[in-house]
Amino acid sequence: MTLSLHVHGAARTVTGSCFEFRSGGSRILLDCGLFQGSRSLEALNYEALGFDPKSIDAVVLSHAHIDHSGLLPRLVAEGFTGAIWCTIETSDLLEFMLADAGRIQEYEAERRNRRRDRVGEEPFQPIYTEANALSAWRMTRPVPLGEWFEPAPGFRIRLWNAGHILGSASVELEAEGVRVLYSGDVGPDNKSFHPDPDSPGGYDHVICESTYGDRHREQVSIEERRRLLEAEILGARARGGNLVVPTFALERTQELLLDIATLASSGRIGNATVFVDSPLANRTTTVFRKYADQLEDTGGHDIFGHPTIRYVNDVAESMRLNSMSGAIILAASGMCEAGRIRHHLFYNLPRRDSTILFVGFQAEGSLGRVILDGAQRVKISGRDVTVRAQVRRIESYSAHADQTELLAWIKERRPIAGSLFLDHGESGAIEELRKLAEAQSLAPSIIVPEIGESYELASRTQARRTRTGRPELQQAIGRDWQNNYADLAISLKRRLGNIRDAKARQKAIDEMRQVLDSYTEPREPGKRRRKS
């Protein structure tokens, strides 16, 4: 019998983590995450899974972020009945994270179906519901770090601290005499709350994330990071408008609250008030308070109850923030793809006195990435929005190791007798990390897998590919035609207006129609055109 690896996500992209291992008659998944980013990438969440959910014996989850856990409810809805193994902190967080994801799926389907530009189209269906999400959470089985367990016959597994977020873990797997380490997401040095990542070395194969494989961040201490945040807060207050921070509800929000509370206590940011406008962030913060005795850098204080912090749950109160100036607003989602942040961007992006501060990774094709890349106009919920606000960025809040830290993490896992797989990164980031890993001879072979590929794994032997990937899935990665359409649509009226002669303007419109018609396939009578 052999051990095989099957890649279902997070290959040349940073979301949708899902790896299947097969040994004998047993099958397990490491992570089962949601694809996030462009509409084409999100559409992969609706595609047929690369496996039968009923055939999976167990899931081992690295952490609670939705790009690693967000398809668990669909897995359960389609017949998975095994256990979901994870740390106790991850289990507690999933109660809120998965339920919120289910509500978002239901809301987004309803919202899209109400849009006027979708009249006559087939209705969107949610990928799963809140009820499916809670069913998945009830299947979690917490295990402590460092202790072996057997999720399915033939597999031995133990979890190691990954230093990424509360409860995050790397996964050590043994089967068929083969040792494998799956990094999950690796945290950086100088990370608030958690100790540095750890796990032993000496593996046959290592799967390592590559999110920042092409980036060197300036190494800053927690105090230096607070000085950067202080400068952004004071600059935003001087401009007179709001400081809007798209933030991930889990971990990033709590890190920001730690720093803002510390700055406020020392009188460095005046009488600023921070509004946490994310019910999910407010719920996950209660989990951080539950495990406060495990958190570093808090000085033993309940920083989440600081008087400068106001937790917003009510929708009416959230909407009242539109009439304010000088507020600090933290709102999810971190990549601006859903949630209340889109509401705040709609009202604050056109304001010259407002500031939008990015403190986390923005995947290619996401609204956050479009804004960060300098777009002058964007589409939010089908409406054009002019970008006049100041757009700023602090990179030192990342929960991911940068290139130097990733290379150091890989070196500490040596010797690697077989193959090093590089996953969870965009193509440019993976390629830079691959070249460096190869130049430093970190493993006998370095593999950049694609979605749909399969590999045979053996002890002290390079991995052997047994199935190629699916090209149509790779085409969904990165910017898609809908991103490019949005860029064209929001600038089209202005560009037509620059044609001063009315007849020439009408001629341009007619020619554009002719080009579109030339690409439109004739439709058979009574047959609906398939959506792309």
N, C-alpha and C positions, 0 to 999 in steps of 0.2 A: 504493500500500500504506500501511497505517496501523499505528501501535503501539497495542496494547490491553493493559489491566491487568485482571486477574481476581482477586478477593479470596476466598481460601479459609480464612483464619483471622485471629486477633488483631484482630478488628473488634468494638469495644465489650467486649473482654475482653483479659486480659493474657497469654494463652497461645495456642498453636497457630499461631504466625506462619507464613504461607505466601502468597506473592504470585506469580502467574503473569503473565509478559509474552509476548505473541505479536507477531511481526513476520514477514510473509511466511509461509514454511513453517516457521519456527523458533519453538520454544517453550522458555522457560527458567523455572525457579523461583528466586525469592529466598527462601531458608529453607524448611524443611519440618518444622514443629515439632509437638510433642505437646500436646494439650489437657490441662490439669490443673485440678483444683478439685473441684466437686461431681460426684456420680455421673452426673448428666445431661450435664454438660460432658465428662466423660471418655468417655461413650458416643459422642461425636462421632468419637473415634478409630477406632471400629468401622464408622462410616457409609461409604457409597461415597464415594470421593474425587471432587472436582469436576472431575476431568480423568482422561484415560487415562495411566497411568504410562509406557506404551510410547511415547507421543507426545512426551514431554519429552526435549529434547536435552541439557540440562545443568542443574545446580543450582549456584547461587552462595550460599554460606553465610556469614552475618554473624559467627556465633560458635558455641561448642560447648554452650551451655546447652540443655537438653532441650526447652524450649518453643520453641526455634528449630530444633533438629536431630532431635528424637526420633521423627519419622515417616519418616526416611530409610530405616531398615531395611524398613518396610512398602513404601515406594516401590520399593526394589530387589526385594523378594520378589514384587511384582506386575508386574515386567517392565522397570523402568528400567535402561538399560545405559550411560548417559552418564557424564561425569565430574562430581565434586562439587568445585568450586573453593573454596578457602579459604586462610587464612594457614597457614604451617608449624606455628605453635603450636596453632591450632585442630585441624589434622590429628592432631597428637600427642595432644591431649586426647581427641579423638573415639574413639581406640582403646579407651580406658577408659570414657568416658561412654556410648557406644552399647552396648558389651558389657554394662555394668551394667544399662542400661535393658532389654536383652533378658532378662537373668536375672530382673529384677523382674517383667516381663510373665509369664514362665513361673511364677515363684513365686506371684504374686498370683492367677493363674488356679487353680493347685493349691490354694491356701489357701481361696479362696472356695468351691471345690467340696467341700472337707472340712467346711464349716460345717453344723451340725445344722439351722439354719433354712433351708437350701437343699436338703434332702432331697426328691427327686422333681422338682427343677427341671432345666431343660436345662443342661448343663455349660458353664462359661465356657471360652473359648478365648483363648490369648494373642494379642495383636495381631501380635506377631512373636517370634522366638526369638533367642537369643544368636548362633546361627550366621548368621541374617539380618543381625544388627547388625555382625558382623565383616566380612561381605561388603560392606556399605555403606562401612565404614571403608576397605577396600582400594581403593575407587573415588575416594578423595580425591586431588586434584591441587593441591599447595601453590603459591601465588604470592606474591611479595613485595608489600608496600604500595607504592602509588604507580605501579605499572607496568601499562600497558594490556595486556589479553589479550582473545581472542575465543572465548568459550565455545560459540558457535553462529553460523552464518552470519547476518550482519546485525547482530550485537550486539558492541559494544565496552564493556569494563568495566574499572574499576580500583578498588582498595580503599584506604580511608583509616582511620587510627586512630580508633576510637570511644571510647577511654578507659574502657571498661566492665569487661572482664575480660581476662585474658591471651589475646592473639590476636584480640580483637574488632575488627570493622571496620564502617564504613559503606560502602555500595556505590554507586558512580557508574556510571550506565548510559547509553549512547548507542545509539539505533536510529532509523531513519527521520528523521534530522535533529532528533530530540527528545532533550533532556538531562534525566535524572531522577536524583535522589539519594534513596536509601533509608537512613534513619538507622541501622537495626538498633537496638540499645539504646545510649543515650548515657550516658556516665559523668558523675559529678558533679565539682565542684571538690574539691581536697584529697583526691583518691583515692590510696590506697596503690598502689605498684608501677608505675603507668602515667602517662604524660604526658597532658595535657588533650586532648580530641577535636579533630580538625582535618579540613578538606577545603575546597576552594575554594567560591566562591559563584557565582551567576549560572546558575540552572536554570529549565527550563520547569515542572517539577513536583518537589515534595519530599514524601516520605512520612516523617513524624516520629512517633516513639513518644510516649506520653502517660501513662506509668505513674503519675507523680507530678504530673500536670497540675493537680491541685487542692491541692497541698501545698507549704507553705513550711517547709523545715527550717532550724533554727538553724545558721548557718554556723559550723562548728567546725574547728579545726586538728586535725592528727593527734594532737598532744599533748593537746589538750582532750578528744578522743575517748578517749584512753587514761585520762584522769582519770575519765571517766564509767564506763568498764569497771572500773577499779580500785575505785570506790565500790560497784559491783554485786557484785564478787567478795568484797570485805570484808564487805558486808552479808549475803551468802549464807553466808559462813563463820561469821558471828556467830549466824545462826539455827541453825547446826549441821548442816543437811542438805546435800544435793548441789545444785550449780548445773548445771542441764540447759539446754543451748543448742541448739535446733533450728537447724541451719545447712546452707546449700547446700555440697555437697562441693567445688564449683569456685569459687574466689576468696574467698568469704566465710570459709571455714575457714582459708585461708592468711592472710587479713588478721587474723583473730583470733589466730592463732598468732604472727604478727609482734608484735602488741601485748602478748600474754601473756608472750612471751619477753622483751620489753623491760621490762615491769613486774617480772618475776621477777628479771632481771639486776640491777635497781636496788634490789631488796629491798622493793618496795612492796606485795607481796601475800603475804609470808611464804613458807612452804614448800608452797604449793599445787601440786598435780599436775593437769595437764590430760590427759584421756584422749580421744584422737580415735577414736571408735568408729564408723568408717565406712571399710570397705575401699576404697570409691571415692575418698573424700577422701585416703586414704593414697597411692593410685596417682596421683591428679592432682597431689599434692604433689611427686612425683618429677619431673613435667614442669616445675613451678616451679623445682626445683633445677637442672634442665637448662638453663634460661634465666635463671639467677640473675644473670648479668652484665648483663641487660637491665632488671632490676627496680630501681626507685627505693626509697629509704627503708630499705634493709636495712643500710646502713653497711658494705657489703662482707662481712658476716658470714653464715654458714650458720645463719640463725635457725631453720630447720626441724629442725635437729639439736640444739636446746637440751635440756639434761638434764631440764627440767621437763615435757617433752612425751613422752607414751607413746602409740604407735600401736597400736590394738587391731584385730586381724584375726580372731582365733579366736572362734567363737561362745561357747564355754565361758567364755572370759575376759570377754566382753561380759556374760554373765549374772551373773558374779561381782561386777560393779559394783553389782548390786542390794543387796548386803549392806554397801556402803560408805556412809560419811557424810563430808561435807567435800570431795568430789571435784568437779572441773570436768569435765563430760561434754559433748563436742561430738559430735553425731550427726545424720546426714541421715535424712529429707529436710527441706529448709528449711521447707516448709509442712505438715509432719507427715502427709503423705499416704501414705507408704510408708517402708520401711527400719527401721533399728534405733531411730530416735527414738520410734516408737510403743511399743516395748518399754519404753523408759526413762520415757516419759510414764505408761504403765500403772502402774509401780511408784512414781513420784515425785509424780504429781499428788495422790494422797490424803494425802501427808505434809505436815503443817503446817510442818515445818522445812526443806522443800525449796523451791527457787526455779526457776522456768522463765523464762528470759530470751530474748525474741525480738529478733533483730537484722536481720531481713529482711522483705520484703514478704509479706503473707499474703493470698492471693486470696480473694475472696468465695466462700463455700461450702466452703473448705478447713477441715480440723480445726484448723490453727493459728489461722485467723481466728475460729472459734467460741470457742476458748479465750481469745484476746485480747479478744474482745468481752464477756467476763465470764460465760460459761456456768458454772453450778454443778455440772453433771454432763455428761459427754460419753460417746459410744460409741467404743470402740477395739476393732476386730476383733470386733464383735458383742457386746461386754461393756460394762456400765455402769461408769463410773469417776467417783468424786466428786472435784471440784476443791477441794482445801484448800491447795495450795501457793501461795506468793507468785508472782504473774504480773507480770513486769517487761518493759520494752522500752527499747532504745536505737535511735534512728532514724538516727544519724549513720554507720552502717555501710553504708548503701544504696549499691549500685553503679549506681543510676539518678539522673540529674539531676532536681532538683525543678522546680517551676513557673518560678521565676526563671531557672534555668539552661537549661531547655528553650527559653524565650522568647529568651534570649541566643543559643543555638545556632541557632535559626531565623533570627534577625536577621543572623547572620554568614553565612548561606547566600544572602542576598538579592543581587541582585533575583530574585524568583520571578515569572516572567512569566505562568504559568498558574494552577495550583492547588496548595494545601497540603492534603495528606491527613493526618489525625490518626488513628493506629492504636494498638494495644497499650496499652489503658487501659480501666478501667471507665467506665461511662457518665457518672458524676458528674465524674470527673477530666477526661475528654475535653471535656465541655461547658464546664467552667470555662476550660480552655485555649483552646477555640474562641472563646469570648467575648472573651478578652483579645487573641488573635491578630487577631480581626476588628476590635476597637476600635483596635488599633495598625496596621491596614492592612498586615499582613505579606505578604499575597498577594491577587490579584484575586478568588479564590474559595477558600473553606475548606470541605473536604469531610470528613464523618465517615462512612466507608464501613461497609457491613454485609456479613456473610458471604454469599457468593453473588452479589454485585454485580459488574458489569463496566463498564469505562470506556474510551472512546477518548481517546488522548493525542496532542496535536499541538503543534507548536512555537509558543510565544508565544500560546497559546490556552487558555482554561479547559477542563478535562477535561469530557467529555460522557458521562453515564451511558447505557449501552446495554442494561443488564439489571438488574432489581431483585433484591434479596436474597431469601433463603429464610426466611420468618417462623418456621417450625418449628425452625430452627437457632438463631435469636435467643432462643427460649423456653428454651433449655438454659443460657443465660448467667446467672450469679449464683446465689443460693440456690435450691434446687429442693425438690420435695416430700419428698425423702429427708432433707434437712437438717431440714425442719419436722417430719417424722415422728419423727426422732431426738429432737428437743426435746420432742415430746409423749410419746414412749415412756418417756423417762428420768424424766419427772415424773408419769406417770399413776398409779403405785401410791401415791405420796405424796398426790396430789390425791384419789384415792378414799378413802385413809385419813382425810382431813380430813372426810369425810362420816360423822358419828358413828353414825347410825342404819343398821343392817345392811340393813334392807329398802330404804331409800333408796339405799344403795350398790349393791345388786343391781339396782334399777330403773335407775340411771344406766348400768350395764353393759349391760343389756338395750336401753336406748334407743340407746346407741352402736352396738350390733350392728345395730339396725334401720336406723340412718342409713347404715351401710356397705353393708348389703344393698340399700338403695334405689338406690345408685350402681353396683351390680354388674350387668353385662349378663348375661342368661341365656346359657348355653353350649349349643351344639348337641351332641347325643350323639356321643361319640367325637372331638370337636374340642378341642384344647388351647387354653386362654386365652392370648392374646398378652401377652408381658411389656411393661411400659412402661419 
